[in-house]
Amino acid sequence: MITRITIKSEPADRSGKDRLTITRSSVRYENEPERGGTPRKWTVSSSSPSFEKMFANLCEEVQTLMEMEEGNSSTATAFTVMYDDGNKEERTLRQPDEVYTVCFTIVDQMVRCAGKV
């Protein structure tokens, strides 16, 4: 069973790095701008059954993404999945942004559920 998902992206123009860390009870976001900007960080948490269900849906979507063939987009998105037995699985994809729409829609719903918006 998946216990944590980390998603990292770095745009082709190297304008910064984004990192999302998602668990069944929290979403943490970190942004590191490359050119002297101010880093942004926030965390939301929830113990609601709805939040946990969204995490389960996200786990299914990420598993599907990690099984995809490699694309040729200039932006790299790295997925790291941690399992309850301590094992990790990592995969870096170069797919167009729209491939990740469902994944990031679920994360957005999780953040809204926890009251970040």
N, C-alpha and C positions, 0 to 999 in steps of 0.2 A: 504494500500500500504506500502511496506517495504521501510524504509528510511535509515537504517543502519544495517549492518551485522558485527558481531564480531566473529572471530574464534580463539579459544585458543587451544593449544596442549601442552601436557607434556609427553615426552617419558617415557617409563617404567623404564629406567635406571636413570631417574631424572637428566639428563645432562643439562637441561635448560627448559625454557618456551618460546613459540612463541605466538605472538598475532597479528592478522590482523584485522584492522577495515576498512570496505569498505562502501563508500557511492556512490551516483550517480555521484559525482565529485572528489572523492579522494580514495587513498589506503594508509593506514599507517601500517607500520610493526615495531614491537618491539620484540627484543630477549633479554631475561634475562638469561645468562649462570649461572648455579648453582655452578660451581666450580672455582670461581675467574676469569673468562674470562671477556672480555670487552663487555658491552652491546652494541647492535646495534639498531639504529633507523633510519628510513627514511620515507618520505612522498612524494607521487606524486599526482598531481591533473590535471584535464582536464575538460573542458566544452564542449568537442566535442560530437556530436550526437552519434558517434561510441562508445565512452566511456559509455554514458548513456544506449545504447542498450546492451552492455556487462553487465552492472549492472543489467538490467532487466533479462537477461539470467541467471545471477548468482542467482538472487532472486528465479527464478523458480527451479534451481538445489538445492539450499539450502532448499527450502520447501519440495522437494522430499526426501532429506537426513533426514530431521527432522521427517518424517513420517515412517522411517525405523524401523524394529525390532532391538532390542539390539543385538550386537554381543559379541564376547569374546576376542577381541584383547587386548593386554596389554597396548596399548597406548590409552589414552582418548583424544577425540577431542570435545570441547564444542562449540556449536553454540548459539549465542544470536542474536535474530532478534528484531529490534525496528520498530514499525509501526508508521505511520503518526499521529495516535491518541494518541501516547505516550505509548501505551501498549507494553510490552516485552514478548517474548516467548524464553525460554531457553531449550536446550536439549544437553546432553552429550552422545556421542556415543563411542562405543568401536568396531570399524570396522577395517578391514585391510586397509592399506594405499590406495590400488588400488580403493577402493570404492569412494574415494574423488578425483579421477583423473580429472573428468570433471570440478568439482568445482575449483580446483587449476589451471587447464589449462585456465579457464576464467579469474581468477585473474592475471595470468601471462600475458595474452593478454592485460588486462587493464593496467598493469604496462608498457608494451612495447608501448602501444598506447600513454601513457603519457610521454614516453621518458626516463624512468628510466634505461633501459638496456644499 
